[in-house]
Each structure stands twice: as structure tokens, then as C-alpha cells.
Amino acid sequence: MKFASFVLDLKSYYFNDSCFHLEILEFSELTEINLLIETGAYAREVRRISRAVRLTIALRRKLKASVISAFLNNVLVPGSDAYVWFSSYLPKEDEHEMEVDTETSAIQTPVKHPLPEVEMYCYLLVLIYLIDQKKYSEAKTCASGSIARLKNLNRRTVDVLASRLFFYYSLSYELTGDLAEIRGTLFIDSDLLALHRIATLRRDELGQETLLNLLLRNYLHYNLYDQAEKLRSKAPRFEAHSNQQFCRYLFYLGKIRTIQLEYTDAKESLLQAARKAPVAALGFRVQCNKWAVIVRLLLGEIPERTVFMQKGMEKALRPYFELTNAVRIGDLELFRSVAEKFSRTFTSDRTHNLIVRLRHNVIRTGLRNISISYSRISLPDVAKKLRLDSPNPVADAESIISKAIRDGAIDATVDHANGWMISKETGDVYSTNEPQVAFNSRIAFCLNMHNEAVRALRFPPNSHKEKESADKRRERQQQEQELAKHIAEEDDDEF
């Protein structure tokens, strides 16, 4: 009744103001979200809290300071410490809006002390607004206050809100360039390592997932790959609770494996992260594909053209497409020109050090093409075709050929006396074990996907003991449809 009378009074005051009608709609949506949080808190249903967070992300672009201020005035006690704290981060209202508050203050009934979930939601709302307004210093202060408050709360219904606050806490420090301050020290008890320890002791698995990813991002931001791997290997592992956090974990794991020269594991992690990522997370999928292309090139594979033609990725993957073309041809000069042309892009993507590793693959690919084209060729001609710019290109060509023969990249022999490379006849690939290995890898991938799908299945309790009626079956199907809708919205909105 309080909200209804509040809306009617404001509508009568601003009947002809269309912008204010939009604010009324946003305020009503925030009130519904608050009701959802209160219901979830009293019933201890985390699903309702998750739904409230998803609705907030969808409402994010419409948030205004006046709407947030009215919402705070509705859920908090005016003049309380929490109300003053949150109001200090919002711009002061103009004279026109202050009149509305004066007119409507009389119809608002006193409110009790808000639930911890509602208080944390107010932190989240104000923090999102400050980041969107690019007030990063104020956002950092607000985020630090929310973390200090969270440490005193041990409620499972707060875990969903806490995971989002952890994310924006790290993001605010990253935007101000102070990301190293919250990694972990002996004197600060609100850093990410301490928060991860607290989440582990409280068995907050969603918080553990979020904080582990934030720590990995923190380490990788400063190129501390060894420390990131030590943390990842020692951190407790459990079944993933959030698809978004699991995708981020796979992406960070793929980057660590790439730097550690474990290209096969890195390729699997990066491709899995790109497949599991929501369609709306275009930027994340672009980053996954960039690293996956480099890893596949380092493995000696050539990515398919369709990888670079994905919707919305053509422009972002254009430098990597030209790089792949240079590696496929085996032209060292073209590879140098592409690396110089897009050096700024590769540096911003943090893949420049991996591009340097590709030089050897380019030489090997060119050598393979030469061995297929010529049955016998002199070493100076090999050095000329490979465009080696070393002081002694003939000796370098001889050593490169010898190493390629030893590694099995080419099937040839070197006549050191006459200075020739003699290629052997190309055999039938179907007489080797390569087709069997390829089929085995594909079968293993399909079996792994099937096992993951089976583990992800959800069954109602005691469904094998009870014979459900038509009404129960209809209710169960409706719940399953709602659950599928919630999962789809989570994939699209929260990433």
C-alpha cells in the first residue's frame, strides 16, 4: 500500500512528464526486485536472489541517480548511517525533485531495519551506478566498504550478492590501476586471498569460484604465471556452480598452459571456454578465439576459415587471419610484415610473445612445402626460398633441415658432401596410424561431451518411487520451463 500511494501521488504531481513516467517504471521494477530479495531471504531460496541479480543486470542501463535515491529512501530508514553512506555517493537532487520528496515524505510509513540481503543489494546498486558513471575512485571506496560489511555476514542467501560485489570490488581497483593492492599481503585482511580463505571456511563455493578467477586475473594482469599456476593447483576443486565462472576459469587455464608450452591442454581449455560461453558474451568469445588460433598455429595446425568468419568477429580476428595465412604459406617475409603491421594489436592482446614463437613454425611449414615440391634441392636454394636473413644462411638451413628430419616434420635426407636435400616419395597416409589417431580423438571428444551432459541432468527427488498425477506432471513441466528460461537469461545477462 505504501508503494501504491507513493506512485499515485507522484503520477498526479507529474502527470504530463514522460521522463518521470519512465522513472516511475524503473522504480517499480526496483521495488519488485527488492520484494524478490526479501522473499528469498525469508524463505532461504537462493534462486530468488539470483533472479533478482539477473533482473538488475537487465535494468542496469536505465538506472538514474534519482531512481536509486528514491529506492534507497523507500527501503532504508532516512537519516540512518546506511542511508547517509549510500546517499553520499549519489549526486544531490535539484530543487524540482526535492519538492517531490517533500510532498511524498508524509505518505511514507516508517520502515524497519533492512535485511542484510537488501543492504548488500543497495551496495551493489550504488556500485554499478558509480562504475557506469566512470567515478572509479568513489566506486573503489564504496566497494571497500561493501567488502568490510560482507566479512561480518555468514548467510547463504548473501553469497550470490557477495560474488557480484567481489567482482566489482576487483574491477574498481583494476580501473584505477591499483589491482596489485588487493591481491594479498600480510597486513590487509580484505584482500582477495583473505576473502578466498573466508569463503572456503564458510563453504561458499560460488564465492570461491569467483575469487579464484579474480586472483588468476590479478596474477595474469602482471604476467605472474608461475604464481597463478601454484594457486590454481592448490585451490580446492569442486563441481562448477556458475557457467560464467567456469568459462573464465577455462580461459585463464588456457592462457597459463600456453605460456607453459603445454599447447594441447591449452587448446582444449580455450576451445571449451569459447563453446560454453553465452552468445551475448561476444568480447569474451573473441579473446578465446584469438588465443585458440595462436595455440593451434603453435601446434602446427591451420584453423579453418570459418573460425575467422563468425558473426561479429570478422574485424577483431582480421590480424590473426592474415597471420594464419602467412603461417600456412610458410613465407617468412610475409610473416614479418604481418607481425609489424599489427604489432600494436598483438601487444594490446598480450599475444606478441607468442607471435615470436611462431617464427620457427613458419620456417618449418615453408620447409615442408619445399620438400613436397622438390625431390632434390641445394641448401643455398633452400635458404633463399626460406628467406633466411642470418649471417650464414646455408649453415642455418642445414641445421633447420636436420632438426625437421629428426622431429619427423619432413621425410628427407641431407647429402652433406654435395649440399643437397633429397626428399623421399610421399607415402599413403592411410597406411599409417594417423587416421586412427584422428578418429580416436574425435570419439573421445564426443564421449566426453556425452558424459558432461549426463552429469548436468537434473531429476526431481524420489521420482522413481512416486507415480505422478496429471496435475503434478503439468506443474513439473512448468517448473522445468521456468528453470530453462532462468538459465538462458543468466547466460545472456550475467556474463
C-alpha positions as CSV (number, residue, x, y, z in Angstrom):
1,M,0.0,0.0,0.0
2,K,2.9,2.3,0.7
3,F,4.4,1.9,-2.8
4,A,0.9,2.2,-4.4
5,S,0.1,5.5,-2.7
6,F,3.6,6.8,-3.4
7,V,3.2,6.1,-7.1
8,L,-0.3,7.6,-7.3
9,D,0.9,10.8,-5.6
10,L,3.9,11.1,-7.9
11,K,1.7,10.4,-11.0
12,S,-0.7,13.2,-10.0
13,Y,2.2,15.6,-9.4
14,Y,3.9,14.8,-12.8
15,F,1.1,13.7,-15.0
16,N,2.5,15.3,-18.2
17,D,6.2,14.5,-17.6
18,S,7.0,11.5,-19.8
19,C,10.6,11.1,-18.5
20,F,9.2,10.9,-15.0
21,H,6.8,8.1,-16.1
22,L,9.9,6.2,-17.2
23,E,11.5,6.8,-13.8
24,I,8.3,5.5,-12.1
25,L,8.5,2.3,-14.2
26,E,12.2,1.8,-13.2
27,F,11.3,2.5,-9.6
28,S,8.6,-0.1,-9.7
29,E,11.0,-2.7,-11.2
30,L,13.5,-2.0,-8.4
31,T,10.7,-2.4,-5.8
32,E,9.7,-5.7,-7.4
33,I,13.4,-6.8,-7.2
34,N,13.5,-5.8,-3.6
35,L,10.4,-7.8,-2.9
36,L,12.0,-10.8,-4.6
37,I,15.1,-10.4,-2.4
38,E,13.1,-10.2,0.8
39,T,11.0,-13.3,-0.2
40,G,14.2,-15.2,-1.0
41,A,15.8,-14.2,2.3
42,Y,12.9,-15.2,4.4
43,A,12.3,-18.5,2.5
44,R,16.1,-19.1,2.2
45,E,15.8,-19.6,-1.5
46,V,19.0,-18.6,-3.3
47,R,17.3,-19.0,-6.6
48,R,15.2,-15.9,-6.0
49,I,18.3,-13.9,-5.1
50,S,19.9,-15.0,-8.3
51,R,16.8,-14.0,-10.2
52,A,17.0,-10.5,-8.6
53,V,20.6,-10.1,-9.7
54,R,19.8,-11.0,-13.3
55,L,16.9,-8.5,-13.4
56,T,19.2,-5.8,-12.0
57,I,21.8,-6.5,-14.8
58,A,19.0,-6.2,-17.4
59,L,17.9,-2.9,-15.7
60,R,21.4,-1.5,-15.5
61,R,21.4,0.8,-18.5
62,K,18.2,2.5,-17.3
63,L,19.4,3.4,-13.8
64,K,19.5,7.0,-12.8
65,A,20.6,8.8,-9.6
66,S,17.0,10.0,-8.9
67,V,15.6,6.4,-9.2
68,I,18.3,5.0,-7.0
69,S,17.8,7.7,-4.4
70,A,14.1,7.1,-4.3
71,F,14.6,3.4,-3.9
72,L,17.1,4.0,-1.0
73,N,14.5,6.3,0.6
74,N,11.9,3.5,0.3
75,V,13.9,0.6,1.7
76,L,16.2,2.3,4.2
77,V,15.5,4.4,7.2
78,P,16.0,8.1,6.2
79,G,18.8,9.6,8.3
80,S,20.3,6.2,9.3
81,D,24.0,5.6,8.9
82,A,23.4,3.3,5.9
83,Y,21.2,5.8,4.2
84,V,23.7,8.7,4.7
85,W,26.5,6.4,3.5
86,F,24.8,5.5,0.2
87,S,23.4,9.0,-0.4
88,S,26.9,10.5,-0.2
89,Y,27.8,8.7,-3.5
90,L,24.8,10.0,-5.4
91,P,24.5,13.5,-6.9
92,K,22.3,15.9,-4.9
93,E,18.8,16.3,-6.3
94,D,17.7,19.5,-7.8
95,E,15.0,21.8,-6.4
96,H,12.3,20.3,-8.5
97,E,12.8,16.8,-7.3
98,M,13.3,17.9,-3.7
99,E,9.7,19.2,-3.8
100,V,8.5,15.8,-4.7
101,D,10.3,14.2,-1.8
102,T,8.8,16.8,0.5
103,E,5.3,16.1,-0.8
104,T,5.7,12.4,-0.7
105,S,7.5,12.1,2.6
106,A,4.3,12.4,4.5
107,I,2.7,9.3,2.9
108,Q,5.7,7.0,3.5
109,T,5.3,4.9,6.6
110,P,8.4,4.2,8.8
111,V,10.4,1.2,7.7
112,K,12.2,-1.3,9.8
113,H,15.9,-2.0,9.7
114,P,16.6,-3.6,6.3
115,L,17.7,-7.2,5.8
116,P,21.4,-7.9,5.2
117,E,20.4,-9.1,1.7
118,V,18.7,-5.8,1.0
119,E,21.6,-3.8,2.4
120,M,24.1,-5.7,0.2
121,Y,21.8,-5.1,-2.8
122,C,21.9,-1.4,-2.1
123,Y,25.7,-1.6,-2.2
124,L,25.6,-3.4,-5.5
125,L,23.1,-0.9,-7.0
126,V,25.2,2.1,-6.0
127,L,28.4,0.4,-7.1
128,I,27.1,-0.4,-10.5
129,Y,25.9,3.2,-10.9
130,L,29.3,4.7,-9.9
131,I,31.2,2.4,-12.4
132,D,28.8,3.2,-15.2
133,Q,29.3,6.9,-14.5
134,K,33.1,6.4,-14.5
135,K,33.5,7.6,-11.0
136,Y,36.2,5.0,-10.3
137,S,37.7,6.5,-7.1
138,E,34.3,6.7,-5.4
139,A,33.5,3.2,-6.7
140,K,36.7,1.9,-5.1
141,T,35.8,3.4,-1.7
142,C,32.2,2.1,-1.9
143,A,33.4,-1.4,-2.9
144,S,35.9,-1.5,0.0
145,G,33.0,-0.6,2.4
146,S,30.8,-3.4,1.0
147,I,33.6,-5.9,1.5
148,A,34.2,-4.8,5.1
149,R,30.4,-5.3,5.7
150,L,30.4,-8.7,3.9
151,K,33.1,-10.1,6.2
152,N,30.6,-9.9,9.1
153,L,27.8,-11.8,7.2
154,N,27.7,-15.6,7.0
155,R,24.4,-16.2,5.3
156,R,23.9,-18.5,2.2
157,T,21.4,-16.1,0.8
158,V,24.1,-13.4,0.7
159,D,26.5,-15.5,-1.3
160,V,25.1,-14.6,-4.7
161,L,25.2,-10.9,-4.0
162,A,28.7,-11.3,-2.5
163,S,30.0,-12.9,-5.6
164,R,28.9,-9.9,-7.7
165,L,30.4,-7.5,-5.1
166,F,33.7,-9.3,-5.2
167,F,33.7,-8.9,-9.0
168,Y,33.1,-5.1,-8.9
169,Y,35.5,-4.8,-6.0
170,S,38.3,-6.1,-8.2
171,L,37.0,-4.2,-11.2
172,S,37.1,-0.9,-9.4
173,Y,40.7,-1.4,-8.4
174,E,41.6,-2.5,-11.9
175,L,40.1,0.6,-13.4
176,T,42.0,2.8,-11.1
177,G,45.3,1.0,-11.7
178,D,45.6,-0.3,-8.2
179,L,44.9,-4.0,-8.8
180,A,48.1,-5.2,-7.1
181,E,46.9,-3.7,-3.8
182,I,44.1,-6.2,-3.2
183,R,46.0,-9.4,-4.3
184,G,47.3,-10.4,-0.9
185,T,49.5,-9.0,1.8
186,L,50.3,-9.8,5.4
187,F,48.7,-6.5,6.7
188,I,45.4,-6.3,4.8
189,D,42.6,-8.6,5.7
190,S,40.3,-7.5,2.9
191,D,42.4,-8.7,0.0
192,L,41.4,-11.4,-2.4
193,L,43.4,-14.2,-0.8
194,A,41.9,-13.5,2.6
195,L,38.4,-13.3,1.1
196,H,39.0,-16.6,-0.6
197,R,40.1,-18.2,2.6
198,I,37.0,-16.9,4.4
199,A,34.8,-18.2,1.5
200,T,36.5,-21.6,1.8
201,L,35.9,-21.8,5.6
202,R,32.2,-20.8,5.1
203,R,31.8,-23.4,2.3
204,D,30.7,-20.6,-0.1
205,E,31.5,-22.4,-3.3
206,L,30.2,-19.7,-5.6
207,G,32.4,-17.2,-3.8
208,Q,35.4,-19.5,-4.1
209,E,34.9,-19.8,-7.8
210,T,34.6,-16.0,-8.3
211,L,37.5,-15.2,-6.0
212,L,39.8,-17.8,-7.6
213,N,39.1,-16.3,-11.1
214,L,39.7,-12.8,-9.8
215,L,43.0,-13.9,-8.3
216,L,44.0,-15.6,-11.5
217,R,43.1,-12.5,-13.4
218,N,45.1,-10.4,-11.0
219,Y,48.2,-12.6,-11.4
220,L,47.9,-12.8,-15.2
221,H,47.5,-9.0,-15.4
222,Y,51.0,-8.7,-14.1
223,N,52.3,-11.7,-16.0
224,L,52.8,-13.8,-12.8
225,Y,52.1,-17.1,-14.5
226,D,54.0,-19.3,-12.1
227,Q,52.2,-17.9,-9.1
228,A,48.9,-18.3,-10.9
229,E,49.6,-21.9,-11.6
230,K,50.6,-22.6,-8.0
231,L,47.4,-21.0,-6.7
232,R,45.3,-22.9,-9.2
233,S,46.9,-26.3,-8.4
234,K,46.4,-25.8,-4.6
235,A,42.9,-24.3,-4.6
236,P,40.1,-26.7,-3.8
237,R,38.2,-28.0,-6.7
238,F,34.5,-28.9,-6.9
239,E,31.7,-29.1,-9.4
240,A,31.1,-25.7,-11.1
241,H,28.1,-23.7,-9.9
242,S,28.2,-20.9,-12.4
243,N,28.7,-21.4,-16.1
244,Q,30.2,-17.9,-16.5
245,Q,32.8,-18.5,-13.8
246,F,33.7,-21.9,-15.3
247,C,34.2,-20.3,-18.7
248,R,36.5,-17.7,-17.2
249,Y,38.4,-20.4,-15.3
250,L,38.9,-22.4,-18.6
251,F,40.2,-19.2,-20.3
252,Y,42.7,-18.4,-17.6
253,L,43.8,-22.0,-17.5
254,G,44.3,-22.0,-21.3
255,K,46.5,-18.9,-21.0
256,I,48.6,-20.4,-18.3
257,R,49.0,-23.7,-20.2
258,T,50.0,-21.7,-23.3
259,I,52.8,-19.8,-21.6
260,Q,54.0,-23.1,-20.0
261,L,54.3,-24.7,-23.6
262,E,51.5,-27.2,-22.9
263,Y,49.7,-26.4,-26.1
264,T,47.5,-29.5,-26.3
265,D,45.9,-28.8,-22.9
266,A,45.7,-25.1,-23.7
267,K,43.9,-25.7,-26.9
268,E,41.3,-27.9,-25.2
269,S,40.7,-25.4,-22.5
270,L,40.4,-22.4,-24.8
271,L,38.1,-24.1,-27.3
272,Q,35.9,-25.4,-24.5
273,A,35.7,-21.9,-23.0
274,A,34.6,-20.5,-26.4
275,R,31.9,-23.2,-26.8
276,K,30.5,-22.8,-23.3
277,A,30.4,-19.0,-23.4
278,P,27.0,-17.4,-23.9
279,V,26.2,-15.9,-27.3
280,A,25.9,-12.4,-25.8
281,A,29.4,-12.6,-24.4
282,L,31.0,-11.6,-27.8
283,G,34.1,-9.9,-26.4
284,F,35.0,-13.0,-24.3
285,R,34.5,-15.4,-27.2
286,V,36.7,-13.1,-29.4
287,Q,39.5,-13.3,-26.8
288,C,39.2,-17.1,-26.5
289,N,39.3,-17.5,-30.3
290,K,42.4,-15.2,-30.6
291,W,44.4,-17.3,-28.1
292,A,43.0,-20.6,-29.6
293,V,44.2,-19.6,-33.1
294,I,47.7,-18.9,-31.8
295,V,47.8,-22.2,-29.9
296,R,46.7,-24.2,-32.9
297,L,49.3,-22.5,-35.1
298,L,51.9,-23.4,-32.5
299,L,50.7,-27.0,-32.6
300,G,51.3,-27.0,-36.4
301,E,47.5,-26.9,-37.2
302,I,45.9,-24.4,-39.5
303,P,42.5,-23.2,-38.2
304,E,39.5,-23.4,-40.6
305,R,38.4,-20.3,-42.5
306,T,35.0,-20.4,-40.7
307,V,36.7,-19.6,-37.4
308,F,37.5,-16.1,-38.7
309,M,34.1,-15.6,-40.4
310,Q,32.0,-15.9,-37.2
311,K,29.3,-13.3,-36.9
312,G,30.6,-10.2,-35.2
313,M,34.3,-11.4,-35.1
314,E,35.5,-10.7,-38.6
315,K,37.1,-7.3,-37.8
316,A,38.6,-8.4,-34.5
317,L,40.1,-11.6,-35.9
318,R,41.4,-10.0,-39.1
319,P,45.0,-9.7,-37.9
320,Y,45.0,-13.3,-36.8
321,F,43.6,-14.3,-40.2
322,E,46.4,-12.7,-42.1
323,L,48.9,-14.2,-39.6
324,T,47.4,-17.7,-40.2
325,N,47.7,-17.1,-43.9
326,A,51.4,-16.3,-43.6
327,V,52.0,-19.4,-41.5
328,R,50.0,-21.6,-43.9
329,I,52.1,-20.4,-46.9
330,G,55.4,-20.6,-44.9
331,D,56.5,-17.2,-46.2
332,L,58.9,-15.7,-43.6
333,E,58.9,-12.3,-45.2
334,L,55.1,-12.1,-45.2
335,F,55.1,-13.3,-41.6
336,R,57.4,-10.4,-40.6
337,S,55.3,-7.8,-42.4
338,V,52.1,-9.0,-40.7
339,A,53.8,-9.0,-37.3
340,E,55.0,-5.5,-37.8
341,K,51.7,-4.3,-39.3
342,F,49.6,-5.5,-36.4
343,S,52.2,-5.2,-33.7
344,R,50.1,-2.8,-31.7
345,T,47.1,-5.1,-31.8
346,F,49.2,-8.1,-30.7
347,T,50.7,-6.1,-27.9
348,S,47.3,-5.0,-26.6
349,D,46.0,-8.6,-26.8
350,R,49.2,-9.8,-24.9
351,T,50.0,-12.3,-27.7
352,H,53.1,-10.7,-29.0
353,N,55.4,-13.0,-27.2
354,L,53.5,-16.0,-28.7
355,I,53.8,-14.5,-32.2
356,V,57.6,-14.6,-31.8
357,R,57.4,-18.3,-31.1
358,L,55.6,-18.8,-34.5
359,R,58.7,-17.9,-36.5
360,H,60.0,-21.5,-36.2
361,N,56.7,-22.9,-37.3
362,V,56.7,-20.6,-40.4
363,I,60.1,-21.9,-41.3
364,R,59.1,-25.5,-40.8
365,T,56.0,-25.0,-42.9
366,G,58.0,-23.5,-45.7
367,L,60.5,-26.3,-45.5
368,R,57.6,-28.9,-45.7
369,N,56.3,-27.2,-48.8
370,I,59.8,-27.3,-50.4
371,S,60.2,-31.0,-49.6
372,I,56.9,-31.8,-51.2
373,S,57.7,-29.7,-54.3
374,Y,61.3,-30.8,-55.0
375,S,62.8,-34.3,-54.9
376,R,66.2,-32.8,-54.7
377,I,67.3,-29.2,-54.0
378,S,70.5,-27.5,-52.9
379,L,70.9,-26.0,-49.5
380,P,71.6,-22.4,-50.8
381,D,68.3,-22.6,-52.7
382,V,66.5,-23.8,-49.5
383,A,68.0,-20.8,-47.6
384,K,66.9,-18.5,-50.4
385,K,63.3,-19.8,-50.6
386,L,63.0,-19.6,-46.8
387,R,64.4,-16.0,-46.9
388,L,66.8,-16.6,-44.0
389,D,68.5,-13.3,-43.1
390,S,71.2,-14.7,-40.8
391,P,75.0,-14.2,-41.4
392,N,75.4,-17.8,-42.6
393,P,72.1,-18.8,-44.2
394,V,73.4,-22.1,-45.7
395,A,74.6,-23.5,-42.3
396,D,71.3,-22.4,-40.7
397,A,69.3,-24.0,-43.5
398,E,71.3,-27.3,-42.9
399,S,70.6,-27.3,-39.2
400,I,66.9,-26.5,-39.7
401,I,66.6,-29.3,-42.2
402,S,68.4,-31.7,-39.8
403,K,66.1,-30.8,-36.9
404,A,63.0,-31.1,-39.0
405,I,64.0,-34.6,-40.2
406,R,64.8,-35.6,-36.6
407,D,61.4,-34.3,-35.4
408,G,59.6,-36.1,-38.2
409,A,58.3,-32.9,-39.8
410,I,59.7,-33.9,-43.2
411,D,60.7,-37.2,-44.8
412,A,64.0,-36.4,-46.4
413,T,67.8,-36.9,-46.1
414,V,70.7,-34.4,-46.3
415,D,73.7,-35.0,-48.6
416,H,76.3,-33.1,-46.7
417,A,79.0,-33.8,-49.3
418,N,77.1,-32.3,-52.3
419,G,75.0,-29.9,-50.2
420,W,71.6,-31.3,-51.2
421,M,68.3,-32.1,-49.5
422,I,66.8,-35.2,-51.0
423,S,63.1,-35.8,-50.4
424,K,61.6,-39.2,-50.2
425,E,58.5,-40.2,-52.0
426,T,55.3,-39.3,-50.3
427,G,53.6,-42.4,-48.9
428,D,50.0,-43.2,-48.5
429,V,48.7,-41.6,-45.3
430,Y,46.1,-44.3,-44.9
431,S,48.8,-46.9,-44.5
432,T,49.9,-45.1,-41.3
433,N,48.2,-44.6,-37.9
434,E,47.2,-41.0,-38.5
435,P,43.6,-41.8,-39.5
436,Q,43.2,-44.0,-36.4
437,V,44.6,-41.2,-34.1
438,A,42.2,-38.6,-35.7
439,F,39.2,-40.8,-35.2
440,N,40.2,-41.7,-31.7
441,S,40.4,-38.0,-30.7
442,R,37.0,-37.3,-32.2
443,I,35.4,-40.2,-30.5
444,A,37.0,-39.2,-27.2
445,F,35.6,-35.6,-27.6
446,C,32.1,-36.9,-28.2
447,L,32.2,-39.3,-25.3
448,N,33.4,-36.5,-23.0
449,M,30.6,-34.2,-24.2
450,H,28.1,-37.0,-23.5
451,N,29.4,-37.6,-20.0
452,E,29.2,-33.9,-19.2
453,A,25.6,-33.8,-20.5
454,V,24.7,-36.8,-18.3
455,R,26.3,-35.2,-15.2
456,A,24.3,-32.0,-15.9
457,L,21.0,-33.7,-15.9
458,R,18.6,-32.8,-13.0
459,F,16.0,-35.2,-11.7
460,P,13.3,-34.5,-9.1
461,P,13.8,-36.3,-5.8
462,N,12.2,-39.8,-5.4
463,S,10.8,-39.6,-9.0
464,H,11.3,-43.3,-9.4
465,K,9.1,-44.1,-6.3
466,E,6.1,-41.9,-6.9
467,K,3.6,-42.1,-9.7
468,E,2.8,-38.5,-10.6
469,S,-0.6,-37.4,-11.5
470,A,-1.5,-35.2,-14.4
471,D,-1.6,-32.0,-12.3
472,K,1.8,-32.8,-10.8
473,R,3.2,-33.6,-14.2
474,R,1.9,-30.3,-15.5
475,E,3.4,-28.4,-12.6
476,R,6.7,-30.2,-13.0
477,Q,6.9,-29.3,-16.7
478,Q,6.1,-25.6,-15.9
479,Q,8.9,-25.6,-13.4
480,E,11.3,-27.1,-15.9
481,Q,10.4,-24.4,-18.4
482,E,10.9,-21.7,-15.9
483,L,14.3,-23.2,-14.9
484,A,15.4,-23.3,-18.5
485,K,14.3,-19.7,-19.0
486,H,16.3,-18.7,-15.9
487,I,19.4,-20.4,-17.1
488,A,19.1,-18.9,-20.6
489,E,18.6,-15.4,-19.1
490,E,21.6,-16.0,-16.8
491,D,23.8,-16.9,-19.8
492,D,22.7,-13.8,-21.8
493,D,22.6,-11.2,-19.0
494,E,25.2,-12.0,-16.3
495,F,28.3,-12.7,-18.3
